[in-house]
Amino acid sequence: TTAKPSFPAGDAEQTALIIDALIDAGGYASADEIAARFKQGQKIRPAVDAVLTSLFRMALVSSSDGQRFAWRRAA
């Protein structure tokens, strides 16, 4: 098994990694599921939530329940 990556401090890097995680999920993923991919685990969940909320407001991700998000693919 490989070690989990560290969650970056920079906003741009965080956003890029969360988008990658959503694309890799191939469907819906929660903030808990995304946070679990990183070494810091649930300590970073608030940061993951903040990025997902921003992406949702910009209509870059979709969510039917506000808990699980999916990357919106271009048509």
C-alpha positions in Angstrom: 0.0 0.0 0.0 1.1 3.6 -0.5 1.1 6.3 2.1 -1.7 8.8 2.0 -0.7 12.3 0.7 -0.7 15.3 3.0 -3.4 17.9 2.5 -1.8 21.1 1.2 -2.1 24.4 3.0 -2.7 26.5 -0.2 -6.3 27.1 -1.4 -5.5 26.5 -5.1 -3.7 23.2 -4.3 -6.6 22.1 -2.0 -9.2 22.8 -4.7 -7.2 20.9 -7.3 -6.9 17.9 -5.1 -10.6 17.9 -4.2 -11.6 18.2 -7.8 -9.2 15.2 -8.6 -10.8 13.2 -5.8 -14.3 13.9 -7.2 -13.3 12.9 -10.7 -11.6 9.7 -9.3 -14.7 8.8 -7.4 -16.6 8.6 -10.7 -19.8 9.7 -8.9 -20.8 11.2 -5.7 -18.4 11.5 -2.7 -18.8 13.1 0.7 -16.4 15.4 2.6 -15.7 12.5 5.0 -14.7 10.2 2.1 -12.5 12.9 0.5 -10.9 13.8 3.9 -10.1 10.1 4.5 -7.9 10.1 1.4 -5.4 12.4 3.1 -2.9 11.8 6.0 -4.6 14.4 8.2 -8.0 12.5 8.0 -11.0 14.1 9.5 -9.0 17.1 10.9 -9.2 18.6 7.4 -13.0 18.0 7.0 -13.9 21.7 7.6 -11.4 22.7 4.8 -12.9 20.0 2.5 -16.4 21.2 3.3 -15.4 24.8 2.5 -14.0 23.9 -0.9 -17.0 21.7 -1.8 -19.3 24.6 -0.8 -17.4 27.0 -3.0 -17.4 24.6 -6.0 -21.2 24.0 -5.5 -21.8 27.8 -5.5 -19.9 28.1 -8.8 -22.0 25.2 -10.2 -18.8 23.1 -10.8 -20.2 20.2 -8.7 -23.7 18.9 -8.2 -25.4 17.6 -5.1 -28.9 16.4 -4.4 -28.6 16.4 -0.6 -25.9 18.9 0.2 -23.8 16.0 1.7 -22.4 14.1 -1.3 -21.0 15.9 -4.3 -20.1 15.0 -7.9 -17.9 16.8 -10.5 -20.1 18.2 -13.3 -18.8 17.0 -16.6 -19.1 19.2 -19.6 -21.5 18.0 -22.2 
